[in-house]
């Protein structure tokens, strides 16, 4: 089974637009789990434009599935993670001013830095994942950082998928094969939605988890949160006869 982790950043963005506590981030996270999500993802950024640092301990108290904190490992981020002990931390090479994640780590160049950070998290019992593109060299070097998993950046797949699904998925199939050979867990995220998720899941062997926020929350405006989560779960988990 491939887990669905719901990224609730957009809920925090909506809350912050008016101040106060509407919508209530904690309640939404609890409802996502109640409706079937197997994880909650947050990506706090230094400017705290959506998830704020003080949201993290509140969510840590109520998340009963998998709590996944994403972000660039500044000293402040590392302290936040160590204080709140999520089940998983996903390291993303975001500069502070970017709108959204748009590239994976250069694991060859940043290997020493990643090893140092990941070792600290692993010593504290936190599973680690690092955000990478489909470059085989980056995946091979990811295996030397002691990370448990990689998260494949699926933005390029989603962009190419409507015009040529087979070409879009081809580099991800190769990347997944290498990751599986190296014993790396495989997660994925970015621009996955109900149009492309089934195809991606059907072609990627060993896909453990997808993290989806923007598209899922947008769909919930039309279908409601419970129905939307059920729709995404249906796209993820199906019998081989449905592939």
N, C-alpha and C positions, 0 to 999 in steps of 0.2 A: 504494500500500500504506500502511495506517495502522500505525504502529509501536506496539508494546506495551512500555511501560516499567514494570518491576515495582518498586513501592515496598517496600523491605525494612525499614521502621520496625518492623513487628510482629515480625520476627525478632529485632531488637535488644531489643524489649520483653520477649520470652520469655527471652532470654539474661540480661538485667539482673535478672529476677525471682529468679534463684538465684546471680547472680555467676558468675565464671568465664567460659568461652568456649563454652558449649553452649546453643543451636546456634551453630556458627561462622559469623559473619556473612559473612566473606570467602568461605568455601566455598559458602554458599548463593547469594551473588551470582554466583560463577563458574558454579554449576550452572544458575541462571536463564538465563544467556547460552547455556550449552551446550544447554539444552532449547528455545531459540528466542527468548527475549526479546531485543528490540532496544534495550533500555536498562535502566539501574538508576537509581532515584530514591531520594533520602534527604531527610528534612526535619528537620535538627537544630534543637532548641529550646534556649532558654537554660538550662533546668533539666536538659537532657541525659537526660530520662527514658526515651528509647529510643536513637536514634542519638546517640553521643557525638562530640564534636569530634575526638577522637583516632582515631575510626573513619575519618574522611574521607581522610586520606592513604593508609591501607591499602587502601581501596576504589579510590582514584584509581590506584594502581599496577596493579590487576588488571582493572579494567573495560575491555573492548576494544570495546564498542559505543558507547552514549551515556551519559555520566555526567551526571545532572541533579540539582542541589542546589537544594532549595526552602527558602524561609524569609523572615522579615522582615529587611530590610536594616539591622540595627544595624551599628555600626562593627566589632564582633567578627565578625559574619556576613560582612561585606564582606571583611575581612582573610582569613577562612577560604577564601572563594571565590577570591580573587586568588592565594592561596598554592597552591591545588590545581587551578586552571584546568580546571573541568569543561567539557564541550561546551556545556552549557546551564545557566543559572541561572533559576529561576522565583521571582519576587518575590510574596510572599503577605502580606496585611495583618493578620497574626496578632498580637494582644497576647500578651505572654509567658505568661499564665496560662490560655490557652484549651486545651480538650481536643483540638479538631481544627479545621481551617479551616472557616469557616461563612459567609463573605461575600467579595465581590470588592473591589478597590480603588475608591475614588471618584477616578477619574483626572482629573476636572476640578479637584477641591480639592487633590489631591496631585501635580498635574502637574509642578511645579517640582522637587519632591523626587525623583520618579521619573526625570525627565530627568537630573538630576545623577548619580544612582546608575547608571542605564543607560549613560550616556556613559562612565563609568569602566570598566564591564564591557566595553563594545564596544571601547574603546581597548586592552583586553587580549585581544581576540579571542574573547570569550565571547558566544555567542548568548543573547539574553534573551527571557523570556516573563513576562507579568504576569497574575495571577489576577483574572478579572473575572466579573461576572454578565452577564445578557443585556441589560441596559439599553443602548439604542443610543447614548445620549450618552456613557456610559463607554467604549464601544468606539471612538467617534469621537475622543474625547480620548486614548485609548490610542495612537492613531496619531501623536499629536503628541509622544509621549515618547521616540521613536526605538526603541521595542521592536521586535524581530523578529516576535514571536508574542504571542498571547493564550492563556491557558488558561481555557476556559469552566468555571465552577463548576456541576457537574451535580447537586448535592444536591437542588435543587427538582425537577428532571426525574425523578430516581430515586424521590422521594417520591410524585409524582403518577402516574407511569407505570402502576402496577398498576390504577388506577381509570379512567384516561383517557389512553392513550398519545398520541393525536393532539394533545390539549390540552397534554400535557406537553412535546412536542417543538416545538410551534409557535414559542415565543419563541426557541428555539435555531436554528431554520431562518432566522428573520429576522436574528438576530445574526451567524450565519455568512455570510449574504449580504452584510451590511455589511462584515464583516472581509475577505472576499474582494475586495470592491470597493476597499477601502483598501490592499490588498496585505499584510495581516497574515496570518502563519501561524496556524493554528488547532490548539490542543491542547485536551484536556478531561480532567477528573478529579473524582472524589468520588462514592462510592456506586455506581459502575458495576460491574455483575456480569454473569454469563452469562444472566440473565433479561432484561436491558434493553440490553445492549451491541450486539447485532446491529441492533436497531431504531434505536438512536442513530446508529451508523455508517452505516446505509443512508440516513439522512435528512440527514446533515450533509455538505455538499459541501466538499471540501478538507480533511477532517480528517487532520492529519498524525500525531498521537500521542495516546494515552491513557496516563495514569499510574494504576495500580491497585495497591492494597496490601491493605487489610483484607479485602475479599471474596475476593481471590485466595488469600491465605494461609489463610483459613478453609476454602476449598474444598480446598486442598492437604491438610488434615487427613483428608479423606475419600478423595480421589482420588490423592494423591501429587503432588509438585511438577511432575514432568515432564508427566503427563497433564493437570494443571490448566492449565499454560501452553499446551499444545497446544489445549485446549478454548477458551481465551480468544483465541488466534490465529485459530482457526476462526470465532469469532464476529465477528472484525474483518475478515477478508480472505476475500471470497467473490466469485463472478462476478455480473454484473448480473442473470443469470437467477435468482439465489437471492434477490434483493431483493423 
